[in-house]
C-alpha cells in the first residue's frame, strides 16, 4: 500500500477552539490546538503509505516539512475541493484535533478505503466527519464537512463507503464535553 496524499486543514486563527472558552483560556486553547495538530502531523508522517502531506491553512508553519496550500477563506469544502482536483487518487482528509490518534488508526482507515473505494471516520456522536479516505475521487464528488457531514458524505459516496470506528479517529475536541471525554480516555490509553 503506497501513494496516499493526506490533506490536513488547520484554521490557525488566534481565537481557535472558541467553543472551549468556558473551560480554557485563549492561550490554553491555542496551545492545545497546536499540540493536537502536531500529534496528527507526527502520526501521518509515521504511516509509510502516506507519500505526501498537504497543509491547507491561511499561513504556513515554518517548521513543518509539508506542501502548504493557502486557505483563501472561501470555506473548508471549497478549499478541499480545489486541492483534491490536483490529487486523482488515494486522498485522505483528516482533521488536526484528534488527540488520541495513532498510526494504526490511520492505516485502518486507508486499508478500508483500498478495500471498498472510500472510508469515513465519524466523530463519536456519529454526526461529523473526522477523516475521509478516497481511493479514487468519484466524478462530481464534493466535500461536505460541517453540520451532519457524516450523513452527507454517506449520501454522496453510497455503497463504496466503509465506516471505520476507532477511538483515535472518533475523539475530536470541539466542546467542553469532548475535552472531558478525551481526558478520561487518556488515562486508559498509552499511545
C-alpha positions in Angstrom: 0.0 0.0 0.0 1.5 3.3 -1.0 0.8 6.6 -2.7 -1.6 8.3 -0.4 -1.7 12.1 -0.1 -3.0 13.5 3.2 -4.6 16.9 3.5 -4.5 18.4 7.0 -6.7 21.5 7.2 -5.8 23.9 10.0 -7.5 27.2 10.9 -4.6 28.7 12.8 -6.7 31.7 13.9 -5.8 33.5 17.1 -9.2 32.6 18.6 -9.3 28.9 17.6 -11.4 26.4 19.5 -13.7 29.2 20.8 -16.3 26.7 22.0 -13.8 25.7 24.7 -13.7 29.3 26.1 -15.8 28.4 29.1 -13.1 25.9 30.3 -9.9 27.1 28.7 -8.2 30.4 28.4 -7.2 31.7 24.9 -3.6 30.7 25.5 -4.6 27.3 26.7 -6.8 26.8 23.6 -4.0 27.8 21.3 -1.5 25.5 23.0 -3.9 22.6 23.0 -4.8 23.2 19.3 -1.1 23.3 18.4 -0.3 20.1 20.3 -3.2 18.2 18.7 -2.2 19.3 15.2 1.4 18.4 15.9 0.3 14.9 17.0 -1.8 14.3 13.9 1.0 15.5 11.8 3.5 13.2 13.5 1.2 10.2 13.1 0.6 11.0 9.4 4.4 11.1 8.9 4.8 7.7 10.6 2.5 5.9 8.2 4.6 4.6 5.3 1.6 4.5 2.9 1.4 8.3 3.0 3.7 9.8 0.4 2.8 13.5 0.9 1.1 15.7 3.4 -0.5 19.0 2.4 -1.4 21.6 4.9 -4.4 23.7 4.0 -4.3 26.8 6.1 -4.2 30.6 6.0 -0.4 30.6 6.6 2.4 28.0 6.6 4.1 26.7 9.8 7.8 27.2 9.2 9.0 24.0 11.0 6.6 21.7 9.1 8.1 19.9 6.1 4.9 19.8 4.1 3.5 21.4 1.0 1.4 24.4 2.0 -1.7 25.4 0.2 -3.2 28.8 1.2 -6.7 28.7 2.5 -8.3 31.6 0.7 -11.1 31.9 3.3 -13.9 30.6 1.0 -14.8 27.8 3.3 -13.3 24.4 4.1 -15.2 22.4 1.5 -14.3 24.8 -1.4 -10.7 24.7 -0.4 -10.7 20.9 -0.2 -12.5 20.5 -3.5 -9.8 22.7 -5.2 -6.9 20.9 -3.7 -8.5 17.5 -4.4 -8.6 18.3 -8.1 -4.8 18.0 -8.2 -4.9 14.6 -6.5 -6.5 12.0 -8.8 -6.5 9.1 -6.3 -5.6 8.0 -2.8 -6.6 11.1 -1.0 -7.0 11.3 2.8 -8.6 14.4 4.6 -8.0 14.3 8.3 -8.6 17.0 10.9 -6.0 18.2 13.3 -8.0 17.9 16.6 -7.6 14.2 17.2 -5.5 13.9 20.4 -5.8 10.1 20.7 -4.9 9.4 17.0 -2.5 6.6 16.4 -0.7 5.4 13.2 -2.7 2.1 13.3 -5.9 4.2 13.3 -4.8 5.9 10.0 -3.7 2.6 8.5 -7.1 1.0 9.3 -8.8 3.9 7.5 -6.6 3.6 4.4 -6.9 -0.2 4.3 -10.7 0.1 4.4 -10.7 2.7 1.6 -8.5 0.4 -0.5 -10.9 -2.5 0.0 -14.2 -0.6 -0.6 -13.2 2.6 -2.5 -13.8 5.0 0.3 -13.7 5.1 4.1 -15.0 7.5 6.6 -14.3 8.0 10.3 -17.2 9.7 12.1 -16.9 11.6 15.3 -18.0 9.8 18.5 -21.5 11.3 18.1 -22.0 9.9 14.6 -22.7 13.3 13.1 -19.4 14.8 12.0 -16.6 13.5 9.8 -13.1 13.5 11.4 -11.4 11.8 8.4 -12.3 10.7 4.9 -10.2 8.5 2.7 -10.9 8.2 -1.1 -9.2 5.5 -3.2 -10.4 7.4 -6.2 -12.4 10.6 -6.1 -15.7 10.0 -7.7 -16.7 12.3 -10.6 -18.6 15.3 -9.4 -17.9 14.5 -5.7 -17.7 17.5 -3.4 -16.8 17.5 0.2 -19.5 18.2 2.8 -17.6 18.9 6.1 -19.7 20.8 8.6 -23.0 20.0 10.4 -24.2 16.5 9.7 -21.2 15.8 7.4 -21.2 12.1 8.3 -24.7 11.6 6.8 -24.0 13.9 3.8 -20.8 12.1 2.9 -22.6 8.7 3.2 -25.3 10.0 0.8 -22.6 11.3 -1.7 -20.5 8.1 -1.6 -23.1 5.5 -1.2 -22.2 1.8 -1.2 -18.5 2.4 -1.8 -18.1 3.9 1.7 -16.8 1.9 4.6 -17.3 3.2 8.1 -14.3 3.0 10.4 -15.0 3.4 14.1 -11.9 3.7 16.2 -11.4 5.8 19.4 -8.4 7.6 17.9 -10.4 8.7 14.9 -13.7 9.4 16.7 -12.5 11.5 19.6 -12.1 15.1 18.4 -12.1 18.1 20.7 -14.6 20.8 19.9 -16.6 21.3 23.1 -16.0 21.1 26.8 -17.8 17.7 26.8 -15.4 16.4 24.1 -12.5 17.7 26.2 -13.7 15.9 29.3 -14.3 12.7 27.4 -10.8 12.7 25.9 -9.2 13.5 29.2 -11.0 10.4 30.7 -9.8 8.2 27.9 -6.2 9.4 28.1 -5.9 7.7 31.4 -6.7 4.3 29.8 -4.6 4.6 26.6 -0.8 4.5 26.5 -0.3 5.7 22.9 
